[in-house]
Amino acid sequence: MALVCIFLSLLLGLSAAVPQDLSGKMLVFPQETNTAHVRLTTSRQNLGAVTVCMRYFTDLTRAFSFFSLSIPSQSNALLIYKQPVRDEISVTVKNIDTILKGQDFQINRWQSLCATWEAASGVVQLWIDGKPSTIKFASNANIGGPIIIVLGQDQDNYGGGFDKAQSFVGMMTDVHMWDYVLSPQHIDNYSQKLNFPAGNVLNWKSMEFQITGRVLIQKEQNK
Ligand SMILES: *[C@@H]1O[C@H](CO)[C@@H](O)[C@H](O)[C@H]1NC(C)=O
């Protein structure tokens, strides 16, 4: 029995580490909790630039985390966060918050979101449904350290410190992350579901991840 258990857990452990093609699938976060989340795996430890894109659907009118990346010294090394104010979304880099106002955030509608940052200029920009935000300064320093990326919760400390009042409830799909700033043309293509280069840090078509709690993988709904 013990041997079977060891074998099973090895099997599960191994299968979790195999990248999966999530094309045509979405993550469903059907419940507000301080536990349910998806951890996305990358071996990258040093980022001098970033683009993160995703599509989401939610009816949340409170604050929540779209994307939470932490390193041991900074829980908000990269945080994309819906502010309590309806049209404000922040992009935090290395614990420095940048609030982008006047965003066309909608409930009960699939929307695309892309956020970019590069250390060289230090600036961030956000794109909702292909529409750009103002460019704002955040940080000139690289993000360095073993990275933990979480969807569905906001990390208030490295790999944890979740608060259900900041959790995501809804659906997410097509999550990609690049180690460079995607061109506006590619971001436009992403938002229109046309051709764009797959993420070289996180790739929805080859994703290593671990689910904790009630998060479902379902067929994407296009309507
Ligand atoms: C955007 O997508 C179109 C249609 O697939 C493609 O022809 C074009 O090259 C793409 N643009 C870029 C910048 O890749």
The ligand as a Gaussian input file, in Angstrom:
#p B3LYP/6-31G(d) Opt

LIG

0 1
 C       -0.836000      40.190000     -37.123000
 O       -1.636000      39.140000     -37.616000
 C       -1.773000      39.149000     -39.025000
 C       -2.825000      38.105000     -39.397000
 O       -2.505000      36.843000     -38.873000
 C       -0.418000      38.907000     -39.658000
 O       -0.529000      38.941000     -41.052000
 C        0.561000      39.984000     -39.178000
 O        1.857000      39.703000     -39.650000
 C        0.578000      40.045000     -37.664000
 N        1.388000      41.169000     -37.203000
 C        2.554000      41.010000     -36.610000
 C        3.236000      42.267000     -36.188000
 O        3.053000      39.915000     -36.402000

